Amino acid sequence: MPEVEIGVVSDFFARPVVAGIELTAPLKQGDKIHIVGHTTDLEMAVDSMQINNVTVQQANKGDAIGIKVTDRVRKGDKVYKIS
């Protein structure tokens, strides 16, 4: 499946397990993403997404979002949207 880079991980919080992502392209709830880094290889669907602690259905280029992730990710990991 083709993947398009849509952002980079800017932060990670262990409790709750949340990744902060700086978007370079739009993303909406339900999209499948692939997070890749030096020791990271995680594919998942976006179930929950927030901007400034407010739940949103979609986010645009330039937005800083937080999403729940199923495993640890690291600052600098690349985020791809699977189409």
Long-range contacts (C-beta under 8 A, 24 or more apart in sequence): 1-82, 1-83, 2-82, 2-83, 3-34, 3-80, 3-81, 3-82, 3-83, 4-80, 4-81, 4-83, 5-78, 5-79, 5-80, 6-33, 6-79, 6-80, 6-81, 7-78, 7-79, 8-76, 8-77, 8-78, 8-79, 9-35, 9-37, 9-73, 9-74, 9-75, 9-76, 9-77, 9-78, 9-79, 10-64, 10-75, 11-75, 12-72, 12-73, 12-74, 12-75, 14-72, 16-68, 17-68, 17-69, 17-70, 17-71, 17-72, 18-66, 18-67, 18-68, 18-69, 19-66, 19-67, 19-69, 19-73, 20-64, 20-65, 20-66, 21-64, 21-65, 21-66, 21-67, 21-79, 22-64, 23-59, 23-60, 23-61, 23-62, 23-63, 23-64, 23-65, 24-61, 24-62, 25-61, 25-81, 26-58, 26-59, 26-60, 26-61, 27-58, 27-59, 27-65, 27-81, 28-57, 28-58, 28-59, 29-56, 29-57, 29-58, 31-81, 31-82, 32-81, 32-82, 33-79, 33-80, 33-81, 33-82, 34-79, 34-80, 34-81, 34-82, 35-69, 35-73, 35-77, 35-78, 35-79, 35-80, 36-77, 36-78, 36-80, 37-73, 37-74, 37-76, 37-77, 37-78, 38-74, 39-74, 40-71, 40-72, 40-73, 40-74, 40-77, 42-69, 42-70, 42-71, 42-73, 43-82, 44-69, 44-70
